[in-house]
Amino acid sequence: MGSINIAPGTDNNFNLIRMLAACSVVFSHSYVLVSGDPASEPLTYVLGISLGHLAVDVFFIASGFLISGSLFRRSSIREFLWARALRVFPGLWVMLLLTVLVFGPLVSALPGRYYFSEWGTWKYLIKNAILIFNASYSLPGVFENIPYSFAVNGSLWSLPIEIRMYLLLAVLWFTLGLLKRQSTDQLKWVVWIIVITSMATLMYYNAQGEQINHNVRLAAVFFCGVLLQIYKSFIRVSSKVALLLFALLVAAGCYSQSLFLIVYYVSLPYLIIYIAYCQVSWVSRLKMKDDISYGIYIYSFPIQQLLILKFVNITPGIMFSVSLALTAPLAFVSWRLIEEKCIQLKRKPSIQTV
């Protein structure tokens, strides 16, 4: 057992965590896209949430923890927002241009001149490029007659919410600065209110059997990550605690879906931090230098839809294997040629790429 110690560089397992989360999204989508039914993924039937749902929660917990640490270390909100923009937008913009200008016209049932003259083509590009509003999912004539029809890149749904979390955190920090109270000691009370309110809302939806609002859910897990950053000097990374929480998760899952969700939201943030900083030898050996998780997340969906279009009887297992094999090289190129280069433009490099 030891306290969390963030050393300079990348002395943690967050790249591995995000890679596993990205692969989990691809796995989850393999079932959903082949069948056209969001409830077809095995984990959804057993626990009431999909593996993709869990993976996005993991992304947001890790993001809340690392992003808030980046904010607290920077001298200005402007530098923080610039760093966030450099991480999110360049890779996204290249993917969108390839999708709209190359992929779309090749796959669309419409002739090229009609495809490019449709407002929907440019709406898809512009709306997804700025991420101010919700994502746009369809391109004219693309993926019309497959099980999950008209969805070009369903993975983009979470990106506008993530941008909102960045902005909300920045606004809170800036406001505390105006009030001459800019410190984590002051911020923690606001974050506690957000976490308690959003968690209570999640529990209410869960008890009523209602669909959980994505904004509320992801705000809850993101700001749980922020709380972990604020209290990191008091947290102990303990294998015993992690095993206990995991055992409680398994027991709750065997008992009922409602109880599982309660234990899940309470225990997941700690489990992520445990995996990130544990000293288990086999986990440490899996550390990754290159962070290709973002590329896998944003490129995999259209590749999976294309596979379904070309191979009608493809199974989820084959879909997962083939789509991941096709997406990983694209993600690696995106990381090396675009994302990593843009990250280097940050004025003050942070201790961990987030």
N, C-alpha and C positions, 0 to 999 in steps of 0.2 A: 504494500500500500504506500502511495506517495502523492504529494500534491501535484496538480497540473503545472507543468513548467514548459512554457512556450519558448523554445530556444530560437535564435536567429536562423533563418533559412527555412527549410521545409521538414523539420524534425518532428513529423507527425504522420498520421495515416489518412489525412483527409482526401488526398488524391485517390487512394484505394477505395475509400468509402463512396466517393462520388462516382467512381467507375462502376462499382457494384450496383449503385442506385440506377445509373444509366442503363446498364445491362438488364436490370429488373424491369425497367420501363419497356424495353424492347421485348422482353419475355411476355409481359402482361399484354402488350399490344398485339402480340402474335395470336393470342386467343381471340381477342376482341375483334380484330380486323378480319380474321378468317371467317368467323361466324356472323359478324355484324351485331353481336349481342354483348353489351358491356358486362353482363352478369355471367358470361361463359368462362371467365378466368377462374381456375380452381380455388384460389384463396378467397375469392369473393363468396363462393358458396359455403366455405368452411367458417370464415371469420367475419364476413360482412364487409370487408374492405379488400381491394385488389392489391396485388404486389406493386402495381404502378402507383396506387394511392400511397402506400407505405414509402415507396422510393421518393416520391415528391416531398413527402413530409421530411424525409432524411435530408434532401437537398436544402429545404428551408431551415431546418435546425442548424445544419452546418453553416449555411449562409448567415443566419442571424448571429451565430457565435463569431465567425470570422469577420463579417462586415462591420459589426459594432466595434470589434477590436481595432480594425483599420480606422474607423472614425475617431476613436478615442486617442489614437496616436497622431493623427494629422492636425496640422495647425489651422486648417480652414475647411469650411463646408465645401467651398469651390473645389479644392483638391480632392476631397472625398468623392464628390459627384463626378468629377473628371475621371477618376480612377474607376468608378462603377461603369461609366459610359464606355471606357476603353475595353472593359472586360466583356460587356454584353453586346454592344452594337456592331463592331467590325465583322466578327464572325457571322453574326445574324444577317447583316446586309449582303455579304457575299453569297450566303446560302439562298437568300431571297432572290437575288439577281439570277443565280443559276436556275432556281425553280421557275421563275416567271419567264425568263428570256430563252432558256434552253429546254428544260424539262417539260414545262407546260405545253408549248407548241408541238413538241414531239409526241406527247401523250393525248392531247386534246382531240376530241371527235370533230372539232370545228376546223375548217381551213385556217391557215396561218393569218390571213388578212382579217378574217372575222374575229379570231381569237384576240389579236392585238387591238382591234377597234372596239372591243367590249370594255365598258367602264369597270366591270368586275375584275378584269385583269389588273388594272392599275390601282383599284381599290385594295386588292389583296397586297400589292407591293407597298403602297403608302401606309396603310393601316398597320401592317405588321412591322414596318420599318421604324415607326415612331413609338409604338407600344404605349400610347397614352390611354387608349380605350381598349376594349376587349379585342382579342385576335380575330382575324378574318380567316376562314378555312377553305373556301371554294374558289376554284378558277374555272372559267367558262369551258364546258365540254370535257373537263378532266375528271376521271374516275366516276362516270355516271352510272355504270351498270356493274358494280361490285357490291359485296355485302355491306360495307361501311361506305356508302356512296357519298360523293361530292366532298369528301374530307381529304385535302391535300396534305396538310400537316397539323394534325390534332395536338401534337406535343406543344405547340406554341401557346396554348391556353394559359399556362402558368407564368409566362414571362411578364405580361402586364401586371400581374399580382405581385411578382417579385420587385418590379420597378416601384410599385406603390409602397411596398415595405421599406425600400431604400429611402424614398422621399419622406415617408412618415417619420422614420428614425432621424433623418437629417433635420426635418422641421422641429422635432422635439429638442434635439441638441442645440439648434440655432436659437430657439425660443428661450431655453435655459441660459444661453449666452446673453441674450438681450436683458434677461432678468438678473444678470450677474450671479447666476447660480449654476453655471455650466460645470457639472461634476457628475461622476457616476453615482455618487451618494444621493444626489437629487434626482437623477434620471431613474433610478431604480424604483422609486415610488410610482412614477407614471407607468413604467413597464409592468410592474406588479398589477396595476389596475387593468391594463390591457389584457394581460395573461388571464387574470381571474375572470374578467368579464367574458372574454372569448371562450375560455374553457367552460364556464357555466352555461353559455349559450350552446356549446357543443353537447354538453350533457343533457340539456333540455331537449334538443333535437333528437338525441339518441333515445331518451326516455319516451318521447312521443312517437318514435318510429318515423320521423320526418327526414327528408334528405338534408344532409349537412351542407351549409353554404361554404363554398370554397374559400371565399375571402376571409370568413371568420376562422375557418379551420387553419388556413395557412398563416394568418396573423398570430394565432395561438402558438403554433410550433416555431415560427420565426422569432417571436419575442421570448419564447422559452430559451432559444439559443442566445438571445441578448442577455437574459438573466444569468445564464451560465458564464458568459464572458464577464459580467459584473462581479460575480461571486467566485470566479475561478481560483482565487488564492485560498478559498476556504474548502474547496471541493477535493475529496480524496478519490483517486482512481483505484478502485478496489475490485479485485476479481470476485471476492465473496459477495459483495453488493450486486455486481453485475449478474452473477449466477442466480442470486436470489430473485432479482427482478425478472430475469428470463424465465425462471421456474414459475413465478407468479403469472407471467404472460401465458405460458403453456396451460397452467391450471385454469385460468380464467377463460381461455379459448375453448377448453374442454367443457366448461360449465355452460356458458352462454355468450352470444355475440355482444350483447349489451355490456356485460361485465368485462369482456375482453377489451372493448373500446375504452372503458374507463381506465383500466390498468395500462393499456397501450399508451394513452396520451400522458400519463404520469411517468411512465418508466422509459419511454423511447429517448427523450433528450439525454438522460444520463448514460444510457447504453451507447449512444453515438459518441459521446465524449470519452467514454471508456475505451471504445475501439480506437478512437483517434490517438489516444495517448498511452495505451497499455504497453507494457514492455514484454509482451508474449513474443517469443522468438520467431515463431512461424508467421505471425502477423507482420512483424518488422521486415521479414524477408520478402514480403509481397509489396513493399513500398514502391511507388511509381514516381518517376521523375517527370514524365510528360502527363499533362492533364487533358485527356481527350474526351472526357465525359460530356462536356458541352456539345462538342461536335457530334457525338453519338446521339445525344438527346435531340438535336435539331435536324439531323439528316436522316435518322432511321425511319421515321414515319412514312415519308413519300417513297422511300425504297421498298418498304413493306407493302404499300399499296400497289406499287408497280409489279411486284412479284405475284400478288393476287390477280392482277389484271392479266398477266402472262401465263400463270399456272393456276388454273381454276381449282384444281383438287389438292392444292398444297396443304399440308398439315401444319398445325401450330409448331411442332417440334422442328420440322424442316425449315419453316418460316423463320424461327428464332435463329437457328444456326446460320442459314444463308444470309439473312438480312444483316446479322452482326458481322459476318465475314466481309460483306460488301461495304458496310458503313464504317468499320474501324479504319481502313486506309484513308477514306475521305476525312474522317475526324482527325487523324494524325496529320494530314496535310494542312487542314484548317488550323490546327494548333501550331505547327511549326512555321507556317508561312504568314499567318494572319494574327491569330490570337496572341501568341507569345511575343511577336514583334510589337504589337500594339500595347501590351502590358509594359514593355520596356520604355514606353513613352511617359509613364507615370513620373511625376517630379520626384517623389520620394517613394522608392519601392517599399512595399510592406513586407512583413516577415513571412507571409504565406499568400500565395496566389489564391484569390477567392473569386 
